[in-house]
Amino acid sequence: MTNHGPHAQSAPPVRRRFMGEMVQGLGGIALASLLGSDGLLASDDEIQNGASDKTPIRPPIDPRQPFASRDPHFAAKAKNVIVIFCSGACSHLDTFDYKPSLIEYNGKPMPGGEELITFQGAQGNLTQSPWKFKPRGQSGKMVSDLVPKLGDLADDMCFLHGMTSKTNTHGPGENFMSTGYTLDGFPSMGAWLTYALGSENQELPAYVAIPDPRGTPQSSVNNWGPGFLPAAFQGTDFNAGKPIRNLKLPRNTQAQTDRKTRDFLKQLNQRHLERFPGDTELAARISSYELAAKMQLSVPSVTDLTTETAETLSMYGADDSENALKASFARNCILARRLVEKGVRFVQLFNGAYQTGGEGVSNWDGHKVLEQQYAKHGPVLDQPAAALVADLKQRGLLEDTLVVWCTEFGRMPTFQKGASGRDHNPSGFTCWLAGAGVKAPFSYGATDEFGHRAVENVTTVYDFHATILHLLGLDHERLTFYHNGFERRLTDVHGHVIHEIIPS
């Protein structure tokens, strides 16, 4: 008997639709299962708390006041950052990562690494550090005699011993640590922060890079460049020995005359801007000129260290007449503290410079004669950097200033064949944080028994950057800048905040 009812012809399409939707549903379940197993789906708690909202946040920038202070995404633990960047890849195995097995196996091949070829070639035997390690502070953290004064502050530090990098080459390695990318042309961490938060001081640059007294790092200005962000957010580079060029008044110009001239020029610029109210480039250019004029007074004042006490100069080593390099770096460390005191958002302080033909002696690139080279570098870094942390603490500035110590990658536990130094090692190294919002004393992550590879709580530079942004109240997944069809960010499409090092 044939059914001639009104729904007789619709049954097969309904069945086909049902089967199709069921297949799609099963595919969705399978996809959800895969994403969930990889930790790529938000949990119920995250959804309820709004953590799944990853809508890009592009801070509103007034081109007339590009450095105006802006609110973070959420409550911040830090207001300012000082980065101490040891250019040349400072060896973790001779500073902060104690490996008793290197002593036990000293002079023997590394198990499983007999045929290992690294950046500069074949590797020799495992080699213990020339410097003894000792327990420091109340925590008993083992730190090398190469940096004893920094070791004395171990109780104030949070060590990340499982750091890894994407490259074993200095220039790209510096780029990666400073910008999150190995290639040139991407915004530096300081540029991202000043783009997001502006500055609390309108008389000084929001972002200052302080090159080593001996010169610039290997990747040079890429370390503090703006990339595709507006040029206003690049770092302004000067140090205590070499103030900003062309800042002083011409010899025959009086200060009063200069001030009146600037006031008149400001009136002309304002009238010109009123004629073109929508021209943001014009407004930004006028703003940069006005900041440059303000810096004629503010920069000489902040770089004038004669106002520091003799006790402070001595604490940093700025009065060391026997070690000119240490005294110069010490003055740069004092400058870093003074800039933070004035509300500068981000200070990037370099220790080590790139010089061609110098056999690497101007930085931490210890390939050939590590002991001889590091014996020079250790004292230059140790006392001034330790004094900077201690001085910030005693002045109450460490409560909301994050101090970051980093380098582009680590060093091998072996010596290179035919040399007395360690080759490049991006597979495991150490960075540390001190100050606002981090656990201390605390150690997170670990390399293997010889210090070759990160094996426990492995962290990437993306994680490092995500955590620094988080401490400043910024969501690294939402802080973006639209460029060439992409929502660009410091951490690219990677990175996780290392919540384990942040007190709850």
Steps between C-alpha positions, in 0.01 A plus 500: 500500500642830393500793740374810319504727807644853496838391653556189291762657265695684777618195694813420293640860514442507875693176542783631278512824697504308828784275382699800374456695821594193704824461303579869548424468868731202539770695319448792737523270800823351366643847435400617849665191646825573316498867597421412859786250520736772377368750756358727231143518626390731779378332816157569651667715766686697235181560305313610813784735593517649154848357429382369165448856376805558282368802315802711399572800718663786315563790740351835396793725408460875491764606243534833684593307819632159393668442838199586716458243777249228407323243716610135491255220414481392865665583832877508453767385742773704329507856364851511357753256357880496498653236272866410555597334172835315496589508133704211361321210677614488861566142614240370745745227603752753631254729677162378630444134396697271731579154358691263732515245216729734307749464785456122516534451123752778438725413207280214378278483190138595553293178496307490175674810368827355373421592137322825580555785255390847614527855367878510454564130449583184692493489878769385738455371853279616784669783690416622848476870571830671591307670782377337817131503587390584853164510683371858524254676728248331725380286209842343443472553124822388331657788306847528346789701642509674163203711618521496883317828564210397280511169684455685830162617366381150405217523753353788296509311171272268306713276275370347176738211432303338217525778242535412130553699180423444131845590369870447572618820329563824690323756281179298457529392865508860621209580269303208641559599862426867435218475245362144498619447141835392358467730198564874496216748482272397787412719800710461812348406835551856625320638194201271567485610863514873427243453223272331753562706812663828405712668768466668836752767398438737210843665526706190415467221243264222609758242392877536540767260375839528672772342283815357655781758535695302238234521228173344383393134515534289185144557380545869580189722482272205420508431874312824570334574166127566442461261206157565349374686808495881479854636518416690819525173694860412412766513769713812534860386541750681719718414796666678790818560300341598168185712539262559210666664202418858398314566824705789633427860410719665239794677662369855452134434584366604839256273686239779522519565126466130428195470726324797336579359155349164596188667640454695176556185293240317711244770417576471127473119515169520683355733236626271225343197672166682530498539122541122459315349800494144360868477412632255758850490346532876540380478862749221574785694342420810705483285813844351431650847449350619827639196686844568350480856629405379849790254493745790471434557868399155627775281349799704626336499843440124515848416366676733744632254758683766703189521716551139615666445837851358530348198675272428205780537245715264705220245542461475122874511431470822301809635677721200413817657360656160426219361282376765258254264331337412831480867598335586166246218527435601861411852388259349247338297779455816709349668194253212466386550859465877454289451185262266681478751785388757242224272370665365184300188412766272350879509535716256303851482646765317296810328638732398217546638149579364158838596356642343185856375531486503878503121547171536684666664802248785506206274585409160647575296186741259672609270218878489521625606843196503725682526832719791391209680335244451777754602764481845338123508451392365837620798709360747244152351537491378859538794737308761293206269418477376860511857628218595261270230642599580861460876446154458346402287797624739768324793330170308481511498119531122467140460618365613163809476278569170324871429449571251221839336445534322167730394220431367150573130572726276705831319467603137456617287796788386279795698372537527124762279344825693470380781726455588867148636478135402466297506180148640453211308660136601440368176655527615861600812691410725794329836542382657825246753621493712813254746644134566439274200508739204478572226752838530667706312588374258239637276224286372216600252231822306460752382246631142494782383728762663277310819418465416132122488449200637686307198629272622779237775469649603168434866417528694178576864428129530412412386853757742640344793312144392584589496870667842492196649326272331754691654791437840342128430477494409130345197328762389248233340279292818478766772473520532122580731212340448160770482233487370143185299560614345830424572863863505607611451860825466695449127553387428142252206537688338789575544868348425840525701818720319753247521782713277723743785566230754591355497853125439500 
